[in-house]
Every structure is written in C-alpha cells, then in structure tokens.
Amino acid sequence: MNQRCAWAGSDPLYIHYHDTEWGVPTRDARTLFEFLILEGAQAGLSWITVLRKRERYRAVFDGFDAERIARYDDAKKAALLADAGIIRNRAKIDAAIINARAWLDLRDGGTDPVEWLWSFVDGEPVQNAFASLAEVPATTSQSDAMSKALKARGFKFVGSTICYALMQAAGMTNDHMVGCGRHREVAALARPEGTA
C-alpha cells in the first residue's frame, strides 16, 4: 500500500490492523461484541495498548463468548484482575461482564444486537471523505444516539467517543483518509455485489 492513514504509523501490529480490519464492515456478532468490550477497555489508553493485549483478551475472555462471560463469578474476576496480559481495571472488567449480560438481554428480548447497532447508521456504512486526521470527529450524532441507547439498556463504558471508535472499527463508518489506499477498498466492501 502506497499511503496509509497517518495513525497507522510504523508499528507492524498497527499497520496490519489498519490494512486488514479497521473500517471493514462486519455484521458478525462475536466480532462486534469483541469491539464493544475492547473499545471500552481502551478508554483513557491508546488503541495500540489494547491491540498488543488482544490475543490475551481473547484467551482469558473465552473468545468473547457473551454466554460464558455473562456467567463469570468473583473467582473469575479475581483471576482477570491478576492477569498482567490484559488491562487490569476492575471497572472495565466488571463492565465486560455487565455488557455480556446486557447483550444477551437484548438478544433474548427479541432484538438482534447486530442489526440494532447497525440501525444507528441506517444499516449502511457512512462514507466519509476526510483529508486529514484533524477533520475526523471524536463523536457524531449517530454515536451520541448509540451511546444513549446502550446506556439505557444497561451497558457500561459506552460513552459517545467509545461508540464512535466502535463504529470506525466495525466499518459502520469509513474514516480512512481519502488519500489512503484503503479508503476506496473499504468503500467497495460496503456496496452490494454487482454494483459499481
């Protein structure tokens, strides 16, 4: 790739994430739940910190299986707090468990969490055309609405900035810079097959 978004820098892990995952529209429930938990864990930290711990998160959080996480007890929470491979923040660990339960409550109440999250962008990725990082907002009206709705459903660590980061990661918005080779590639992924 000739040009990337400036935030990708030179770290191979960041570059791989930028080139293969960030902004790619996903409607996979496990992936969206993983992003929800990881974006919450990232609050106050850099995303590269979370990326470096992601594989350990996947291991100790049972592959982000909401059913399993919802059943975590005090012993499991203590083990997580003692695990140096993840971000050892009690509130964020508690939030992951609370969010798993809220996710399942949504589903069990007849609301598909995936479709529900995508409804905040009317089911289609927002195609932005930013030329520089300075133009990218920290929040939008859509992330404000998502945050308010998630909080109303009992989710934690879901402020508007976290929700917007989730939207960016999961491809609900294409925030690759227009000069980045991935901008056009990710935009093409948002179109139904057979359209130009």
Contacts in CASP RR format, 6 or more apart in sequence:
PFRMAT RR
TARGET T0000
AUTHOR 0000-0000-0000
METHOD contacts of the structure
MODEL  1
MNQRCAWAGSDPLYIHYHDTEWGVPTRDARTLFEFLILEGAQAGLSWITV
LRKRERYRAVFDGFDAERIARYDDAKKAALLADAGIIRNRAKIDAAIINA
RAWLDLRDGGTDPVEWLWSFVDGEPVQNAFASLAEVPATTSQSDAMSKAL
KARGFKFVGSTICYALMQAAGMTNDHMVGCGRHREVAALARPEGTA
1 19 0 8 1.000
1 180 0 8 1.000
1 181 0 8 1.000
1 182 0 8 1.000
2 181 0 8 1.000
3 179 0 8 1.000
3 180 0 8 1.000
3 181 0 8 1.000
4 15 0 8 1.000
4 18 0 8 1.000
4 19 0 8 1.000
4 180 0 8 1.000
4 181 0 8 1.000
4 182 0 8 1.000
5 18 0 8 1.000
5 133 0 8 1.000
5 176 0 8 1.000
5 177 0 8 1.000
5 180 0 8 1.000
5 182 0 8 1.000
6 133 0 8 1.000
6 177 0 8 1.000
7 14 0 8 1.000
7 18 0 8 1.000
7 133 0 8 1.000
8 14 0 8 1.000
8 15 0 8 1.000
8 17 0 8 1.000
8 18 0 8 1.000
8 19 0 8 1.000
9 15 0 8 1.000
11 48 0 8 1.000
13 48 0 8 1.000
13 51 0 8 1.000
13 52 0 8 1.000
14 48 0 8 1.000
14 51 0 8 1.000
17 51 0 8 1.000
18 182 0 8 1.000
19 182 0 8 1.000
21 169 0 8 1.000
22 168 0 8 1.000
22 169 0 8 1.000
22 171 0 8 1.000
22 176 0 8 1.000
22 182 0 8 1.000
23 125 0 8 1.000
23 168 0 8 1.000
23 169 0 8 1.000
23 170 0 8 1.000
23 171 0 8 1.000
23 173 0 8 1.000
23 174 0 8 1.000
23 175 0 8 1.000
23 176 0 8 1.000
23 182 0 8 1.000
23 186 0 8 1.000
24 171 0 8 1.000
24 186 0 8 1.000
24 189 0 8 1.000
25 125 0 8 1.000
25 170 0 8 1.000
25 171 0 8 1.000
25 172 0 8 1.000
25 186 0 8 1.000
25 189 0 8 1.000
25 190 0 8 1.000
26 32 0 8 1.000
26 170 0 8 1.000
26 171 0 8 1.000
27 114 0 8 1.000
27 118 0 8 1.000
28 114 0 8 1.000
29 113 0 8 1.000
29 114 0 8 1.000
30 63 0 8 1.000
30 64 0 8 1.000
30 65 0 8 1.000
31 170 0 8 1.000
32 113 0 8 1.000
32 114 0 8 1.000
32 117 0 8 1.000
32 166 0 8 1.000
32 170 0 8 1.000
33 64 0 8 1.000
33 66 0 8 1.000
33 99 0 8 1.000
33 100 0 8 1.000
33 103 0 8 1.000
33 113 0 8 1.000
34 58 0 8 1.000
34 63 0 8 1.000
34 64 0 8 1.000
35 166 0 8 1.000
35 169 0 8 1.000
35 170 0 8 1.000
36 99 0 8 1.000
36 103 0 8 1.000
36 155 0 8 1.000
36 158 0 8 1.000
36 166 0 8 1.000
37 57 0 8 1.000
37 61 0 8 1.000
37 64 0 8 1.000
37 96 0 8 1.000
37 99 0 8 1.000
38 50 0 8 1.000
38 54 0 8 1.000
38 57 0 8 1.000
39 157 0 8 1.000
39 162 0 8 1.000
39 163 0 8 1.000
39 165 0 8 1.000
39 166 0 8 1.000
39 169 0 8 1.000
40 92 0 8 1.000
40 95 0 8 1.000
40 157 0 8 1.000
40 158 0 8 1.000
40 162 0 8 1.000
41 50 0 8 1.000
41 57 0 8 1.000
41 86 0 8 1.000
41 87 0 8 1.000
41 89 0 8 1.000
41 92 0 8 1.000
41 96 0 8 1.000
41 157 0 8 1.000
42 49 0 8 1.000
42 50 0 8 1.000
42 162 0 8 1.000
42 165 0 8 1.000
43 92 0 8 1.000
43 157 0 8 1.000
43 162 0 8 1.000
45 87 0 8 1.000
47 165 0 8 1.000
49 87 0 8 1.000
50 57 0 8 1.000
50 87 0 8 1.000
53 85 0 8 1.000
53 86 0 8 1.000
53 87 0 8 1.000
56 83 0 8 1.000
56 85 0 8 1.000
56 86 0 8 1.000
57 64 0 8 1.000
57 86 0 8 1.000
58 64 0 8 1.000
60 79 0 8 1.000
60 80 0 8 1.000
60 83 0 8 1.000
60 85 0 8 1.000
60 86 0 8 1.000
61 69 0 8 1.000
61 96 0 8 1.000
62 68 0 8 1.000
62 69 0 8 1.000
66 100 0 8 1.000
66 103 0 8 1.000
66 104 0 8 1.000
67 100 0 8 1.000
67 104 0 8 1.000
69 96 0 8 1.000
69 97 0 8 1.000
69 100 0 8 1.000
70 97 0 8 1.000
70 100 0 8 1.000
70 101 0 8 1.000
70 103 0 8 1.000
70 104 0 8 1.000
72 80 0 8 1.000
72 97 0 8 1.000
72 100 0 8 1.000
77 90 0 8 1.000
77 93 0 8 1.000
77 94 0 8 1.000
77 97 0 8 1.000
80 86 0 8 1.000
80 88 0 8 1.000
80 93 0 8 1.000
81 88 0 8 1.000
81 90 0 8 1.000
81 93 0 8 1.000
82 88 0 8 1.000
91 156 0 8 1.000
91 157 0 8 1.000
92 157 0 8 1.000
94 156 0 8 1.000
95 155 0 8 1.000
95 156 0 8 1.000
95 157 0 8 1.000
98 154 0 8 1.000
98 155 0 8 1.000
98 156 0 8 1.000
99 155 0 8 1.000
99 156 0 8 1.000
99 157 0 8 1.000
99 158 0 8 1.000
102 150 0 8 1.000
102 153 0 8 1.000
102 154 0 8 1.000
102 155 0 8 1.000
103 113 0 8 1.000
105 153 0 8 1.000
106 112 0 8 1.000
106 113 0 8 1.000
106 116 0 8 1.000
106 153 0 8 1.000
107 113 0 8 1.000
115 123 0 8 1.000
117 146 0 8 1.000
117 166 0 8 1.000
117 170 0 8 1.000
117 172 0 8 1.000
118 172 0 8 1.000
120 142 0 8 1.000
120 143 0 8 1.000
120 145 0 8 1.000
120 146 0 8 1.000
120 149 0 8 1.000
120 167 0 8 1.000
120 172 0 8 1.000
121 142 0 8 1.000
121 167 0 8 1.000
121 172 0 8 1.000
121 173 0 8 1.000
124 190 0 8 1.000
125 171 0 8 1.000
125 172 0 8 1.000
125 173 0 8 1.000
125 174 0 8 1.000
125 186 0 8 1.000
125 187 0 8 1.000
125 190 0 8 1.000
126 142 0 8 1.000
126 167 0 8 1.000
126 172 0 8 1.000
126 173 0 8 1.000
126 174 0 8 1.000
127 174 0 8 1.000
127 187 0 8 1.000
127 190 0 8 1.000
128 136 0 8 1.000
128 173 0 8 1.000
128 174 0 8 1.000
128 175 0 8 1.000
129 178 0 8 1.000
130 136 0 8 1.000
130 175 0 8 1.000
130 177 0 8 1.000
130 178 0 8 1.000
131 177 0 8 1.000
131 178 0 8 1.000
131 179 0 8 1.000
132 177 0 8 1.000
133 177 0 8 1.000
136 175 0 8 1.000
137 164 0 8 1.000
138 160 0 8 1.000
138 161 0 8 1.000
138 164 0 8 1.000
139 160 0 8 1.000
139 161 0 8 1.000
139 163 0 8 1.000
139 164 0 8 1.000
140 164 0 8 1.000
140 167 0 8 1.000
140 173 0 8 1.000
142 164 0 8 1.000
142 167 0 8 1.000
142 172 0 8 1.000
142 173 0 8 1.000
143 159 0 8 1.000
143 160 0 8 1.000
143 161 0 8 1.000
143 163 0 8 1.000
143 164 0 8 1.000
143 167 0 8 1.000
144 160 0 8 1.000
144 163 0 8 1.000
146 158 0 8 1.000
146 160 0 8 1.000
146 163 0 8 1.000
146 166 0 8 1.000
146 167 0 8 1.000
147 158 0 8 1.000
147 159 0 8 1.000
147 160 0 8 1.000
147 162 0 8 1.000
147 163 0 8 1.000
150 158 0 8 1.000
150 159 0 8 1.000
150 163 0 8 1.000
151 158 0 8 1.000
151 159 0 8 1.000
164 173 0 8 1.000
166 172 0 8 1.000
167 173 0 8 1.000
168 175 0 8 1.000
171 186 0 8 1.000
171 190 0 8 1.000
174 183 0 8 1.000
174 186 0 8 1.000
174 187 0 8 1.000
174 190 0 8 1.000
176 182 0 8 1.000
176 183 0 8 1.000
176 186 0 8 1.000
177 183 0 8 1.000
END
